[in-house]
Amino acid sequence: MPLSVVITREVYADGHEELWMLLDTKPLGGASAAARRDEYHLRTTIEEGHRQLKCFWDLTHFTSRAFALVVNQVVFVALAYTLLQFFLRQEGRTELNRRTRPRVRDQLLPSAAVILLYCQQRFAILTPLEYTELLLTLAEPARRKILAQARRLRRELLAALPNPRPP
């Protein structure tokens, strides 16, 4: 098997130079040494993807001993990872490819907190502080009415979701 050799000298901004060599079984053809070096940088991207799958996507945490379920878990985790990478590339957010799942989620989910009020075919978009100020400046009968409504809604929500989070 013939080897092609790429020798590159890199000069850095501080003036120091590094000489390095890349051996490859792929024939050099018409490619330049810089193009081959840039192609080699794909390796770090591939290794980072493997590290993400192994460390942050629960690829090794199997809850079943059945072979079919283990295969299903591996396939679906790999599919979810691939779809997320594809989505990030389409959205032009490739800088998030090297982030963990929680960090990607924090970056992609909307972070603005707003409260929408709707009354008589009109609406208002308020920040939580604006909404709090509005409630605190209401007349006493209106505040009592809103307080009763909020308590009723809270009771109904608690009855609908007896234990939304696992213990």
N, C-alpha and C positions, 0 to 999 in steps of 0.2 A: 504494500500500500504506500504510494508516494506521499510525502509530507510537503506541505508548502510552509514557508517560513516568512513571517512578517516581523520586521525589526522597526521599531518606532522610537524616535527621540522626542520627548516632550519638554518644552521650555516653559517654565512657570513664571508668573509675574514677578516673583522675588529674585529671579535670575538663575535659580538652580535648574539643572537638567536631570532628566531621568531617561535611561535607555532601557527598553524592555522588549521582550520577544514573545511572539505568539506562534505556536506550532499548530498546524491544522491539517487534517486529512483531506479537506476539501481543496480541490485545485484552485490556485489563485486566479487564473483566467485573466479577465480584464479589470478586475476589482483593484482598487488602490489599497494601500496599507491602512489609510484612515477609515475607509469604508469597512474593511475587515475588523478593525478595532471597534468601530461603532456597532457592528453586528455582534461582537463579543459582549458588549454591554447589555445585550438582551439577557445574558445569563443571570445577572444580578436581579433583573425583574422577575425572571422565572423562579429563582430561588426565594425571592420575597413572597411570591404567590404561594409557593409550597409552604413556607413558614406560616403565612396567614391561615392556610387551610389546617395545618397541623396544630397550631397553638390557639387560634381564636375562633374556629368554626366547629368545635366539638366533633371533629372527625374521628377521634380516638375514644370518645366516651360513648360506649355502646350500652344500652339498657337491656338488651336482649342477647341471648346466646344462640338463638335460631339464625342459621346462616342466611336465610332469605331476608330476614329483617335487618341484619347487619348490612347486606348488600343494598337493600332499599335505602337505609340511612346514608350510606356512602354516596350512592347515586344522587339522592336528593340534596345532600349538603353540597356536593360538587356542582350540581345544577344551580342551586341558589347562589353559590359563590360566582359562578360563571355569568349568571344573569345580572348580578350586581355589578360585576366588572364591565359588562357590556353596556349597562345603563350609565355608569360613570363615564365611559368613553363617549357615548352618544351625547351626554350632557356637557361634555368638555370639562369634566371635573377629574381628570386623570391624577391630579395631585392627591386625591383621596384613596387611590388604589393601595397605597402603602399604609393606610390607617386601619385600626381595628374596627370591628363592627360597631361598638358603642360610639366611637368617635365619628364614624361615617354617618350614623343615625343622627347624632347631635348636629352635624353640619348640614344634613339634608332636610331635616324636619323644620317646619316654620317655627320661629322663636318669638315672634311678636304676639303679645297677649292683648287681645282686644275684647270688648264686650259690645254686642250688638243689641240695641233696643229697638223694638218695633211697636208702633202704635198708630192706629188710624191711617194706614197706608203710607206711613213715613218711617224712616229708620235713622238711627244715629250710631256712629262708631266711636266708642269711648275707650280710653285707657282705663285700667283698674283704678288708678288714682282719681281720674275725672268722675268715674262712676261712684266711687266712695264719697267724693265731695258732693255730688248731686244728691245722694241719699241722705247725707248728714244735714243738708240745707233744706230738706223738705219740711212742710208743715207737719205738726204732730199727728193729725188724723191719717195723712197719707203714709207717714212712717209706720204707724201701727198696722195699717192695711198691708203694706209691703212685708213687714215682719211676719205677720200671720201667713201670708202666701209663701214666703221662704221656708217657714217651719213646716208647712203642709207638704211642700215639694220635697224637702229633706226627708221627712218621714216616708213618703211614697218611694223615694229612691232607695232608702235603706231597706224597705220591704221588698223591692224588686231585686236587689242585689244583696242577699244575706251574707255572703262571704266572697267578695270579688277577688281577693288575693289568697293564695294558699298560705297555710300557717307556717 
